[in-house]
C-alpha cells in the first residue's frame, strides 16, 4: 500500500512539472509571436544640407588629383645590417604630364619613390627637383588620364575661412578632414627654416598627410600640408600648418628647369633693431635691419651698401655696428629677417629692388640687383 502511494505521488509531481513548464513555454511563445519587433524607418532618402553637398562635391572633384607617395629608403640596424624602410606621404597632380607636388621631407634620401593614384594604379616616380629650405619637391610619373588639381592664390586668406585637407593619414588613402584657417603666421619648418605666412588650421592633419593639398571651399589648392604642432605626440592636436601655394608657385619653374630653387639674396648679414636697441645706439629709426657685413661681390656690396666698422657686444654676443640701417625694400617696411625672406619669395635672382636705408642720420635709397643665395651670403 505504501509503495502504491509513493508511485502515485511521483506521477503527480511529474505531471505537475510537465504541465507547468510546457504551459509557461507556450505562453512565452505566444507572447513572442504576438509582439513582433517593429523598426521605425525613414520614408525617403535623406536631404543633405548645403554644407554637406559642398563637402561631397569638393571631395569627388579633388580626390582624383590626390596621390599616395611611398618613399623607400635603406637604414642600418643595430648590427650594421641593411634594413629596408618605407615612409608614406601625400601629393597632388599639377598637370597632365604627370608632375606632382609634395613635401621634400616625404622623399628625402629615398632610393625608390612610388606613387599610387586614386584608381589604385601604381607608378615609379622620378624626382625632378627639390627645395629643402621650403620643404617642397617636384616629382613626375608616366601616366595617362590624369586630373590636375586647380591652384588658387594664398594671398588674402582670412582666419575663419573653411578649408579641407585630403591625403593619406596613417596610410588611410582618400581621407578628407575639414576645419577652418586658425591663423596666418610665420613658423619654423622641418629644416628649421622659416615658412612665411604659413596657414594654420584645425583640420585634422596626421602623419601621412604631409604633401597633400589644403583646399578652400571651392576645392582649389591654397596650401601644402606640411607639419603638425607636437607636444610629445606625433598625431593631430588641432594645430596643423600648410605651406602657402604662392610660395610653391614661386619656385616650381626653377625646380623643373634647374632641379633646385634659385633663391634671390641681398648678400648681407643683418641684426634686427627694435626701439630699445635703436635708442641705445642712437639710430635715426626705431626699427629696421642693421647691416653687420656685406658679402664681397654680392648684391648689396655691388650697390654700395655698407656693413659695420666697429665691434660691440649685445649681451654675450659680439656684433658689428656702424653699418647702414635698412628700413624698407620697394616701399615695404622691414623689421626682421622674416620680412626680407617674404620679399625674396616674390623675387628672382637678377630682379632689381629699391632699398631704403639710413647711413648715419641721412636717409638714402639704392637700386640693388639681387644675386643668388647659393652663390653668396643670404
C-alpha positions in Angstrom: 0.0 0.0 0.0 2.8 2.3 0.9 4.6 1.5 -2.4 1.5 2.4 -4.4 1.2 5.8 -2.6 4.8 6.6 -3.5 4.2 5.7 -7.1 1.1 8.0 -7.2 3.0 10.9 -5.6 5.8 10.6 -8.1 3.3 10.5 -11.0 1.5 13.5 -9.6 4.8 15.5 -9.3 5.8 14.6 -12.8 2.5 15.6 -14.3 2.5 18.9 -12.4 6.1 19.7 -13.7 5.2 18.8 -17.3 2.0 20.9 -17.4 3.5 23.9 -15.7 6.8 24.0 -17.7 5.2 23.5 -21.1 2.4 25.9 -20.4 5.0 28.6 -19.5 6.9 27.9 -22.7 3.7 28.1 -24.7 2.7 31.4 -23.1 6.2 32.8 -23.8 5.9 31.6 -27.4 2.6 33.2 -27.8 3.8 36.4 -26.3 6.8 36.4 -28.7 4.5 35.7 -31.6 2.1 38.3 -30.7 4.8 41.1 -30.2 7.0 41.2 -33.3 10.0 43.6 -33.5 8.9 46.8 -35.1 11.5 49.2 -36.7 11.0 52.8 -37.5 12.5 53.5 -40.9 12.9 56.7 -42.9 10.3 57.1 -45.6 12.6 58.8 -48.1 16.3 59.3 -48.8 17.9 62.0 -46.6 18.2 65.5 -47.8 21.8 66.8 -47.5 22.4 70.3 -46.1 24.0 72.9 -48.4 27.3 72.5 -46.4 27.2 68.7 -46.8 26.5 69.0 -50.5 29.5 71.2 -50.9 31.7 68.9 -48.9 30.7 65.9 -51.0 31.2 67.9 -54.2 34.7 69.1 -53.2 35.7 65.5 -52.3 34.5 64.0 -55.5 36.2 66.6 -57.7 39.5 66.7 -55.9 40.2 63.2 -54.7 41.3 62.0 -58.3 44.0 64.6 -58.1 45.5 63.4 -54.8 48.1 60.7 -54.7 49.7 58.5 -52.1 53.5 58.5 -52.0 55.8 55.7 -50.7 59.4 56.5 -50.3 61.7 53.6 -49.9 65.0 54.0 -48.0 67.6 51.7 -46.6 68.8 52.1 -43.0 71.3 50.3 -40.8 70.1 48.1 -37.8 72.0 47.6 -34.5 74.3 45.0 -36.2 75.0 47.3 -39.2 72.8 45.3 -41.4 70.8 47.0 -44.2 67.1 47.2 -43.4 64.6 48.4 -46.0 62.2 51.1 -44.7 59.2 52.9 -46.2 57.8 56.3 -45.4 54.4 57.4 -46.6 53.0 60.8 -47.5 50.7 62.5 -49.9 50.9 64.7 -53.0 48.8 66.2 -55.7 48.9 66.2 -59.5 49.9 69.5 -61.2 49.4 68.8 -64.9 48.6 66.1 -67.4 52.3 65.5 -68.0 52.4 63.8 -64.6 54.1 66.4 -62.4 53.3 66.0 -58.7 54.0 68.4 -55.8 54.8 67.1 -52.4 56.9 67.9 -49.3 60.7 67.4 -49.6 60.8 65.6 -46.2 58.4 62.9 -47.6 61.0 61.8 -50.2 64.3 62.9 -48.6 67.1 60.3 -49.1 64.7 57.9 -50.9 66.2 55.3 -53.2 62.8 54.5 -54.7 59.6 56.6 -54.9 56.3 55.0 -55.7 53.1 56.9 -56.4 49.6 55.4 -56.2 46.7 57.3 -57.8 43.1 57.3 -56.6 42.3 54.5 -59.0 44.8 52.3 -57.2 47.3 52.3 -60.1 51.0 52.4 -59.0 53.8 54.2 -60.8 57.5 54.7 -60.3 58.2 58.4 -59.8 61.3 60.5 -60.7 62.5 63.3 -58.6 62.6 66.4 -60.8 63.7 68.9 -58.2 63.8 69.6 -54.5 63.8 72.6 -52.3 64.9 71.5 -48.8 64.6 75.0 -47.4 60.9 75.5 -48.4 60.2 71.7 -47.9 59.0 71.2 -51.5 59.7 68.5 -54.0 58.6 68.1 -57.7 58.0 64.5 -58.9 56.9 63.1 -62.3 55.2 59.9 -63.3 54.4 58.4 -66.7 50.7 58.0 -66.7 47.6 58.9 -68.8 44.2 60.3 -68.0 45.4 62.4 -65.0 43.3 65.0 -63.4 45.3 68.1 -62.3 44.3 70.0 -59.2 43.2 73.6 -59.5 45.6 76.1 -57.8 44.2 79.2 -56.2 46.2 82.1 -54.6 47.2 82.0 -50.9 47.1 85.8 -50.8 44.3 87.5 -48.8 43.3 84.3 -46.9 41.1 85.0 -43.9 41.1 83.5 -40.4 37.8 81.6 -40.1 37.7 80.6 -43.7 36.6 77.0 -44.4 39.3 74.6 -45.5 39.6 70.9 -46.4 42.6 68.5 -46.2 42.8 65.4 -48.4 45.6 62.9 -48.0 46.9 59.6 -46.7 47.0 59.8 -42.9 48.3 56.6 -41.3 48.1 55.0 -44.8 44.3 55.5 -45.0 44.1 56.8 -48.6 41.5 59.2 -49.8 40.8 60.7 -46.3 39.2 64.2 -46.1 39.1 66.3 -43.0 37.5 69.7 -42.5 38.2 72.8 -40.5 39.0 76.5 -40.7 42.0 78.7 -41.0 43.0 79.3 -37.4 45.8 81.8 -38.1 48.3 83.1 -40.6 51.7 83.1 -39.1 55.4 82.5 -39.7 56.7 79.2 -38.3 59.8 77.1 -38.5 59.6 74.2 -40.9 61.1 70.7 -40.7 64.6 72.1 -41.7 64.1 75.0 -39.1 63.9 77.4 -42.0 61.1 80.0 -41.7 57.8 79.4 -43.5 56.4 82.8 -44.2 52.6 83.2 -43.9 52.1 79.6 -43.0 48.5 78.6 -42.9 47.5 77.3 -39.5 44.4 75.1 -39.5 42.4 72.9 -37.1 41.5 70.4 -39.9 42.9 67.1 -38.7 46.4 66.6 -40.2 48.3 63.5 -39.2 51.4 61.6 -40.3 50.8 60.7 -44.0 49.0 63.9 -44.7 52.4 65.6 -45.5 52.5 66.9 -49.1 48.7 66.7 -49.6 46.6 69.7 -50.6 44.9 72.2 -48.3 41.8 73.4 -50.1 39.4 76.3 -50.0 35.6 75.8 -50.1 35.7 75.7 -53.9 38.1 72.8 -53.9 41.1 74.9 -55.0 44.6 74.3 -53.5 45.7 77.1 -51.2 48.5 75.3 -49.4 50.6 72.1 -49.0 50.0 70.4 -45.7 53.5 70.0 -44.1 53.5 69.5 -40.3 51.6 69.5 -37.1 52.3 71.2 -33.8 53.7 68.5 -31.5 53.5 68.3 -27.7 55.2 64.9 -27.3 52.7 63.1 -29.6 53.1 62.5 -33.3 49.4 63.0 -34.1 46.8 65.7 -34.6 46.5 68.1 -31.8 44.2 70.6 -33.6 47.1 72.7 -34.9 48.5 71.9 -38.3 50.4 74.0 -40.8 50.5 74.3 -44.6 52.9 76.0 -46.9 51.2 78.7 -48.9 50.6 77.7 -52.5 52.1 81.0 -53.7 55.4 80.0 -52.1 55.4 76.8 -54.2 54.4 78.7 -57.4 57.4 80.9 -57.0 59.9 78.0 -57.2 58.2 75.5 -59.4 59.7 76.7 -62.6 63.2 76.6 -61.0 62.6 73.1 -59.7 61.7 71.9 -63.2 64.4 73.7 -65.0 67.4 73.6 -62.6 66.4 70.8 -60.2 66.6 73.3 -57.3 65.2 76.7 -56.3 67.3 79.7 -57.3 66.9 82.0 -54.3 67.4 85.7 -54.6 69.5 87.3 -52.0 70.8 90.8 -50.9 74.1 89.3 -49.8 74.1 90.8 -46.3 74.3 89.7 -42.7 72.0 91.7 -40.5 70.8 92.4 -37.0 67.2 93.2 -36.2 66.7 96.5 -34.5 63.9 97.4 -32.1 63.0 100.6 -30.3 65.2 100.0 -27.2 68.3 99.0 -29.2 67.8 101.8 -31.6 67.7 104.3 -28.7 70.9 102.8 -27.2 72.7 103.1 -30.5 71.4 106.5 -31.3 69.9 105.3 -34.6 67.5 107.5 -36.6 64.7 104.9 -36.8 63.2 102.7 -34.2 63.1 99.6 -36.4 65.0 98.0 -39.2 67.9 95.7 -40.1 71.4 96.9 -39.3 73.9 95.6 -41.8 76.7 93.9 -39.9 78.5 92.8 -43.1 78.1 92.5 -46.8 79.3 89.6 -48.9 82.2 90.7 -51.1 80.9 91.0 -54.7 77.3 90.3 -53.5 74.2 92.3 -54.4 74.4 94.8 -51.6 78.2 95.3 -51.9 77.8 96.0 -55.7 75.1 98.6 -54.9 77.3 100.4 -52.4 75.6 99.4 -49.2 78.0 99.3 -46.2 78.4 96.9 -43.3 79.6 97.7 -39.7 83.0 99.0 -38.9 83.0 98.8 -35.1 82.8 95.8 -32.8 80.5 95.8 -29.8 78.7 93.3 -27.5 75.0 92.7 -27.3 74.9 90.6 -24.1 77.4 87.9 -24.7 77.1 88.2 -28.5 79.6 90.1 -30.5 78.1 92.3 -33.1 79.3 94.8 -35.7 77.8 98.3 -35.6 78.2 101.4 -37.7 76.7 100.0 -40.9 73.7 101.0 -42.9 70.2 100.5 -41.4 67.7 99.0 -43.9 64.1 100.2 -43.2 62.3 99.3 -46.4 62.5 97.3 -49.7 60.4 98.5 -52.6 58.5 100.6 -50.1 57.6 97.7 -47.8 58.9 98.2 -44.2 61.3 95.6 -42.9 61.7 94.9 -39.2 63.3 91.5 -39.2 64.9 88.8 -41.4 61.5 87.2 -42.0 60.3 90.4 -43.7 63.2 90.1 -46.1 62.6 86.4 -46.7 59.0 87.1 -47.6 60.0 89.8 -50.1 62.6 87.4 -51.6 60.0 84.7 -52.1 58.3 87.0 -54.6 61.5 87.8 -56.5 64.0 86.0 -58.7 67.8 86.4 -59.0 68.5 89.3 -61.3 65.5 91.3 -60.2 66.1 94.8 -59.1 64.7 96.2 -55.8 64.9 99.6 -54.2 66.4 99.5 -50.7 65.6 102.4 -48.4 68.2 102.8 -45.6 69.9 105.2 -43.2 73.6 106.0 -43.3 74.2 107.8 -40.1 71.3 110.3 -39.9 70.8 110.5 -43.7 68.0 108.7 -45.4 69.0 107.2 -48.7 67.9 104.7 -51.4 69.8 102.3 -53.6 68.9 100.1 -56.6 70.0 96.6 -55.8 70.2 93.8 -58.4 69.6 90.6 -56.4 72.1 87.8 -56.5 71.6 84.1 -56.0 71.6 82.8 -52.4 73.7 79.7 -53.1 76.4 81.9 -54.5 76.5 84.5 -51.7 75.5 85.0 -48.1 71.8 85.3 -47.6 
